[in-house]
Amino acid sequence: MAKGVHGSRQAAWEFFGAELKRRREEAAFTQVELGARVFVSGGYIGQFEQAIRKPQLDVAQRIDAVLQTAGFFERMWRKLIDDKRYADYFAAVADLEALATKICEFAPTVIPGLLQTAAYAKAVTLAADPFVSDDYVEDMVSARLDRQRILADATRPVYWVILHQNVLSVPVGGPAAMAEQLEHITVLARARKVLVMVVPRVEGACASMAGDLRLMEFDDAPPTAYTETSFWGELLDDPAVVKRAQRAYDLLRGTALSPGVSLARIESAAEDFRRCASTT
């Protein structure tokens, strides 16, 4: 079952972290000292050891080289990272967002995965393919909720989301599920875990309307951009392309309502869906 798969995978990452700590201490390195040798911060080493964050492949390889572990951490990484809950084109993005210090998203059609409730995620999964098994749906929902752990961490990234107003008006999963989804966003916004802005319909065409756009920044690596349409996504790291994506996001921010007005609009849409749900 999906829960068992998820639980065993998390336990394996915890084992990865425990082994990293054990072998680091055997080599008489502090977290800061090991981090300096593998080009990440000491704090990241601590988060790897606690299974809060997952290292990139090149970091796992450098850990092997520094600790002289004969490829142990690379082999374990390759086994664990083969996570079929994510499409091939998205797996690297799911890992990178756990390392990001800042994430900026634009969503023209669907609530971003980091903000989705279980009911909304289920409805989106079934809309994409109504013939999938219950186990598959549970896996997809579990993967989406698992990613949201980064918003609960003390080291959570600065998180900006720009939603097109269309996203607020489509009752994904029905009025009750949509009301719950929008209320969830307002709770996160009021807890200052995300800053949400809404692009109103009156703005007409706007930058990047063809698909989702995500920008990620890191302490120890250049920024990246990720774009996604219905059937494909692409991770971009070419500096010139990332700069163009950042400019597009700046244009979106310029057409969006202020955070306060945006939050009021989201709350109003949630109330409308809640009233609709109570009369059906």
Phi, psi and omega in degrees: 000159185299319183297321179295319178298314181298315182297318180292326179293317178296320178298324179293320177295325176295323176295317176307311182295319180296320179293322178299314180298315183298313184286329175296314181293324176297327179275000177064037174257141166281169177299320181294318181295316178294318179303317180298327183280338180249010172067039168226172179282159175298328177297322177295320178301318178298322180287328173296317183293332178268003181062027175279319178238156178250132180288156170287161182303316183295330177291317178300321179294320179290325176299315177303317183293317183289317183272356178055055183256018171055039175081009183302309186289327175295315181298317180294319178302313183297326179288317185283327186283350179283070187261104185284000175287346180245144172299151183306321184285348182254343187304316180294326180294318179300325177286319183294323183295335177285346179256350187289145172265341178210135177231129176237124182237148168237128181236108181274342186228330187222144175303134179301149184302326181292347181248356187287141169279168180298318182295318179294314179300320178298315181297320179295319180297315181289328177295325179290327179202098183287358183257005182286160181282163176298322179298319179297315180299315180298321177298314182295317180294317179300318180297319182293317180291327179297321179299331185288353178301333182296335180282345178266346182289149175297333181263024184302150180287156166295128190231115176250139175225129172249122178252137168285147183302332178304327181298331183278347189254347181270119184282070180298122181083000182102166184302318182295315179296322180290321176299315179300319181297312182291324176295324178298318179297318181295324178297314179295321180293318180290335175277003179059035174266346178208146173250119187248136175230151183240131173270115182287155181299330184297345178286345180068220180293144177217168183301143173063025180291346183290341181183177179293149176227134178225132175246138179228137176241153186223158176290319192242019182205158178295159178291157177230164173232148178226130176240146182215138171244193187300324188237004184201152175222158181219128176269126186242131177230002175296123186306320181293320180290318179298321179296321177295321179294321178295322177295318178299320180293322177299320178295320177298317180298325180290335180266351184279157173289159179297159180304318180295314179293321179298315181297321177297322179293321178296317179296322178295317178296322178297318178297320179298316179293324179295319176296318179298319180295327183284344180259000181253000000 
